[in-house]
Structure formats: C-alpha cells, structure tokens
Amino acid sequence: MSWNTDDVNRTLEAGAPALYAALSPLGRRLFYPPDIPAQAQEAKGRSFNGTIGIFTDGAGGAVPLPSMAAALTLDGDDRNRAFLYSPVPGIREVRERWRGWQRRGVAASVPSTLPVVTAGLTHGLSMVADLFGGEGRTVAVPAPFWGNYRQTFALRTGAAVSTAPAYRDGHFHPGAVAEALSAAPEGEPAVAMVNFPSNPGGYAPTRGERDELRRTLLEVADRRPLVVVCDDAYAGLVYDPEVPRESMFWELAGAHERLVPVKVDGATKEFSFFGGRVGFLTFGVDLGEEAAAALENKLSSLVRSTLGSPVALGQTILLQALRSGKAEAEIREVFEIAERRYRAVRPALDDLDRDLLRPLPFNAGFFVLLEIPEKLGLDPQRVRRHLLDHHDTGIVAIAPRYLRIATCSVAADALPELVRRVERGVRELAGLTR
Ligand SMILES: Cc1ncc(COP(=O)(O)O)c(C=O)c1O
C-alpha cells in the first residue's frame, strides 16, 4: 500500500484512538517512506535484484570474510541472515517465534501485536519515549527506579518524570502509579512504568498486590489515555512459587479502551544474552490489520532513522534457541544459578542490624535493595566510596538513601561476606561501634 503521513495517522486514529491520542509530536510525524529498504524487501526473490547496497554473491547470499565466518557454525540461510541486513522491523521468523514465546499460556482472546525488534530493551524504551514522551508529558515512575528511565524519557524527550514511593511501611505500594499521576490535569494522556521483577527492588508483587495495581491503573484510564509500559527485562525470574511469574502486560491487554499496554522485553536477561542486543516492542491492543500496519510503519520509521536496521547477528543466534525446543529447560538452568544466589543472600540479610540497613521486600530478579535509615544521614555515594576504598567491595548507590547489591553477579558463597562488609562499612561511617 502506498501511504503518506496523513494516511498513517488517520488509520491509526481510527483503529487505536487512545494510542493515537497519546502520541508525542514526533510520534505524529513518524512515517516510514517506501524508500530503499521497503523497495528491496519487495524485490526479494526476483531473479534480478539491483536494489539495496549490500555485497552479495550475486544470488542474494552473503560474502563474509572467512575469518569472521569461521567464528559461526551457522550455514545456509542463517549464515546469510547473520551477515546481511535485517529487515527494519526485524527478521520475520524471529518476530513470530518470539510472539509464540511471549504468549505461552496466554488465552487466544488476549490481544498482542507482532513484536518489532529493537537493539536491546533500552532501545525499546527509548522508542516508547519517542512515541509517547516529549515536553509536557507526565511519566509516572514508582521510586526508587532504574535511573535510565530518566535518561530515556526526561533527558532525551523532555517529558516530566513524576514519582511516588514504590514501598510504604516496608511493603509494596500498588497505588504508586495512580499517586504519581494524581496532580496531572484531568484528561491529559500520561505514561506509567511497570517493572516486575523490578530493578533496583528485586520485587514481584503478590496476586493481591497485582489485582490492586490493575484496579488502580484501570481507574486512571477512566480519566485519561494511559500508556502502561511493562518493562519485562527480568521476565520469569520469580523465586516464590506463590507469586505470579507472568507479565502484568497480559492482565492489561484489551482490559480498557483508554489503556495502552506496551511490552518491552527481550533476550538480554531472559535468555542470558547480554551482548546480543535483541529486544522487542509489543502492544496489547486489538488493532486490526490496517492500524497494525500503520503502527508498524511508525515503529519502522523510528528504527530506520536511528539504528538503520536492528542487529541481524543477535537475532540469528537467538533464533537458534527459539527453534530448538530447549529454551525453557536451558533458561531454567541459568535461572537456578540466580535462585541459589537469592537463597544464599536471604539469611545474611536476616542478620543485618536494622539500625544500619533495612532490606526492602524482595522475592525476584537480580537485586537486593537496602535502605539506609534516614536518621543516620548517610549519603549512599559516600558509603559506596568507603566500601571501594576500605572493604574491596563494589555495590551501587541510589539516591537518596539506597544501596543495591546485584546478587546475580556474585557467587552464592561470597554473598554473606559481601553483606557483612556493607554492614561494617555503614557502621563505621555512622560512627557506631559494637
Ligand atoms: C529494568 C531494566 N530495563 C531495561 C534494561 C535494559 O536492558 P538492555 O541491556 O537490553 O538494554 C535493564 C538493564 O539493566 C533493566 O534493569
């Protein structure tokens, strides 16, 4: 179909009014013109294809340097895929298989789009920020939060991050998003971040907490178009059997006409493929064919104007796992390492002196978050430096008074000692002796 910007906008507005209403000025402008990649895509398989600027063997195959080709055991089509450009929205088979992976156990009636490939999750988040952020847009983020949300939404697009406490009286606070949006003018579109298992918290909500969060999000959507970004970086890393593992995305998809769930996920943590840079962007709305094409046109425009095209090598390697039928079992083995570390750190935290450090609730993911009691008046950056300089220990400081331990990257038997060192460091700086 030959489209222009107005056609794309009109089609999207008709098929997904809330999504369209929440678009930023950039989001409205986005349009993927039928230029080189689109024309090359259409010419694929023709006997004479002189469209795109790639070096081929004359029959569409890649011509890799032998020393690089030797690094991969792939051959045939997969080797070509790895060395040539990926289609702009991603390799079709990867997108379809990832959709199948995402939808394990999800009822057929729950809507979700064919995922678009991103260069890791950060890129997916920055695409969401480009689509829905911008000056004057409120982005609700329960605090403490992963600092890169500020870079992607506020620093790059000028959106205003509005926070509310993620924990209250030592418990998860399901009303945080609604609270963070309480001052935003009625009717104005907004964005909300939902990240479970969380970074830096290492927390996934219980069934009751999730129900309450869902209720409050639907209530917000009664008053404004609401884009809910489910950052599922740590999907599946839940250690308590009573706590749901599935993404909140599936409980929000199709649940309210003014709520637009967006799933940001990918291979980085879920497939232990940090360097592969493969992420996905999926929308939980029933778009119909035309509006889905309009949305994909806008997403392609964003990818084309920033990355050019997503990483083919990462996608091709991920494809091997998605096709293998073994991904679930292999991931379980990797996650068991994370779980052993989680189980090793728990008793060490139980022994912590609560006058020095208070662990926030944690039951999932890669991290433990410790709060320094306010009355100690200690800057977490000062604690971090002290641990580096005097205790041979590195952790992350998060303002105004948190310390984050990445349990995922420390051997289980080293974790109790690490926790003891953190406690000792805080005790020294607080001038308390035992
Ligand atoms: C919550 C969260 N979202 C997104 C990301 C980014 O993932 P990626 O490395 O794929 O960009 C991270 C990485 O630490 C994260 O913790």
The ligand as an ORCA input file, in Angstrom:
! r2SCAN-3c Opt
* xyz 0 1
  C      14.601     -2.731     34.337
  C      15.511     -2.774     33.164
  N      15.025     -2.461     31.956
  C      15.816     -2.460     30.874
  C      17.144     -2.786     30.960
  C      17.994     -2.682     29.724
  O      18.235     -3.845     29.059
  P      19.216     -3.861     27.806
  O      20.568     -4.178     28.328
  O      18.662     -4.918     26.911
  O      19.183     -2.524     27.147
  C      17.697     -3.120     32.183
  C      19.130     -3.435     32.284
  O      19.740     -3.452     33.306
  C      16.859     -3.103     33.314
  O      17.336     -3.393     34.533
*
